[in-house]
Amino acid sequence: MSNDSPARDSSSRALSWVPSDREIQRQAARKAIARKKATIAVISSAIVLGTLITFVVTSPGWEVVKTTFFDWSYGGQVLGVVAKGLLVNLKLTLVASVLIGIFAMTLALLRTSRSAALTPFRILATAYVDIFRGVPLLLVILLVGFGVPALGIKGLTNSVLILGTTAVVLTYSAYVAEVLRSGILSVHPSQRAAARSLGLTAPQTMRFVVLPQAIKRVVPPLLNDLVALLKDTGLVSILGVTDAVRAAQIASSRTFNYTPYVTAAILFLFITIPLTRYTDRVLAKSISRQNAQGAA
C-alpha cells in the first residue's frame, strides 16, 4: 500500500499543476512572436507572388500565351487521353522500380564486398556505375531503343516499351546503387565486428545487421529517386511509347495548341507533389531521430 502512495501523489500533483504567472507570460510572448512571424510571412508572400503574377499578366504576349497554353476547354477534351497515357508512366515506374531495386542492390553489394574472389565483378560493377552515371538518360534511351533492334539478334524484343524501360533501369540502377552503397558504408564497422563475434557469417551479418540499418538511413534519397524516376519515364516517349507526354504531343500537333502539355504537367504534379511532401516528412523524422540519438 505504501508503495502505491508515491505514484498517486506524483500523479495528483501533475494533474493539479497550475502554470505560474511567469510561465503564462512566456506562453503569451511565444504566441505573439508566432503571430508576428505568420503575419510577416503572409504579407511578404502576397507581395512577391502578386508582383510575379502582375508581371506575367501585364506582359505583351500574355494573351497569346493564355490562348495557346491555358485553353482549359481544350485541356478538358484531351484530359482523358493524357490521363490514359499517364497510366503507362505509372506502370513503367512500378516495373522499373522493382527491377532497379534488385539490380542496384546487387551492384551495391558487389562494390562493398571485400572478397578477393569477387574482385573482377567489383571492377565491372564500378565501371558500370561510372558509365551509366556519366551518360545522359536520353542518350541511353536512344542507344538502347534504336541500337538493340539494329543488332538483328533473334529473340530480342523490338517493343519500344520494353526497350525504354530497360534503358531507364540501366541508368537509374547506377544512381540507386550509389545511394545504397553510401548507406552500407555509413554503418559503423563495430556493428560488423559485434555480429561476427556472436557467430554470424559475413552474409548473415550483411543481411541481418548491416542492410536493415543501411536501408533505413537511405529511405529519403530513395524516395527522391522514385519521384525523379516517375518524371523521367516521360523520356521514353521519344521511342514512340504513348505515355502522357506522347499523348500530349499528339494532341498538340493536331491543333498547334500546347494546352495538352500543361495538362500532362498538372497530372504529374498531382502525383509528384504528395510524394515530395512525404519524402520531406520522412527526412524530417530521420533527422529528428538522429538528433535524439546524439543528444542521448
Number of C-alpha atoms within 10 A of each C-alpha: 5 6 7 8 10 11 11 11 11 11 12 11 11 10 9 9 9 10 10 9 9 9 11 12 12 12 13 12 12 12 12 12 12 12 12 11 12 12 12 12 12 10 11 12 12 12 12 11 11 12 12 11 12 11 12 13 14 10 11 10 10 13 13 10 17 13 13 16 19 19 17 16 10 17 22 13 12 19 20 12 18 27 19 14 21 24 13 18 26 18 13 22 23 15 12 24 20 12 18 24 18 13 18 26 21 15 26 25 18 22 21 14 15 11 9 8 9 13 14 11 14 21 12 15 21 17 12 17 23 13 13 18 17 11 11 11 20 15 11 19 25 18 14 20 25 15 13 15 16 10 9 11 9 7 6 11 13 14 14 21 20 15 24 27 21 18 24 26 23 24 23 26 28 25 19 24 25 19 22 27 22 17 21 22 12 14 17 10 10 9 15 18 12 13 18 14 10 10 10 16 13 12 10 13 19 19 11 12 17 22 18 14 16 20 17 11 22 20 18 21 16 18 18 16 17 21 20 13 21 21 18 16 23 22 20 28 20 16 18 14 21 24 27 30 25 23 24 26 21 15 22 17 11 8 11 12 19 21 27 31 22 16 25 25 16 12 16 19 14 10 14 18 12 12 16 17 11 15 19 15 13 16 18 13 13 17 13 12 12 13 11 10 9 8 7 6
